[in-house]
Amino acid sequence: MTEQLQQTLPLKVLTNEPVQAHPATDAEILTYLRHSARFAEIAIAAERESLVLANCNQLGIEISDDEWQAAGDAFRLEHKLWGNAETSAWLDEQRISVDEWSQGIKVALLENKLKEHLFGATVDGAYITNRDNYRRVALSQILVTDLATAWKIVQILREGQASFCALALEHSKGKQSQENGGFVGIRYLVELVPEIVKPLTEAKEGEIIGPVQTKVGYHVLRVEKWFPIELNQAVREQIMDSLFQVWLQNLKNSYHQA
């Protein structure tokens, strides 16, 4: 039996020789993306970039060298790339060139300018029409896969038998909520799925909501805090991004129907 097993094992395993690691090739990276079912999301991002560049070119939207430089400096500051050595090390880690990184900065700037060109004048009207959708809420959740467990958690919370944090750490299947004791951050209502937005709308701070079913499971929610509604820069950008997403989808739909 031992001799038969040895005959089926690779030589390197039998001799305990380690297999040497090597940097993944571009082909291996593409293969991994397909195997991990993440290729589609990368393809969507690539299509978005292509549409941005094509429409900016058609509309004559450009950025100045000063804008480009300022955005690059801001990026380096945000990522603590204080000098050339830190920047070079980061580029090596990302496996990209200076030109490729700079192009990414440029595309982001062009996208912002395209959004402003298309929707800047309509933001106020969109905000007034959908004002409640841009309320901000600090939200905690526990995500589970079965309804019985969700109801059990709701009952325990409403009876005060355990803390939300403890139950999230024990039961939540959502990575962010599990790691942060249930807290998933501050969100605009427009960023949340409709199934969650509906029961949240009338909820008070501290209220336990749920179970709420979505395609990923059953959510037990708690409103930590509501924030005042105001048209600040963050809300403005959120509105333009929402309008931009719809615009992109319409472009794609018209292309497939052609």
Protein Blocks (a to p, Z undefined) as FASTA:
>chain_A
ZZmmmmmpcfklmnopacddddddfklmmmmmmmnopmmmmmmmmmmmmmmmmmmmmnop
acdfklmmmmmmmmmmmnopablmlmmmmmmmnopafklmmmmmmmmmmmmmmmmmmmmm
mmmmmmmmmmmmmcccdddddddfbfklmmmmmmmmmnopacfklmmmmmmmbfklmmno
opabjcdfklpcfklmmmmmmpcehiacdddddfkbccddddfbdcdddddfklmmmmmm
mmmmmmmmmmmmmmmmZZ
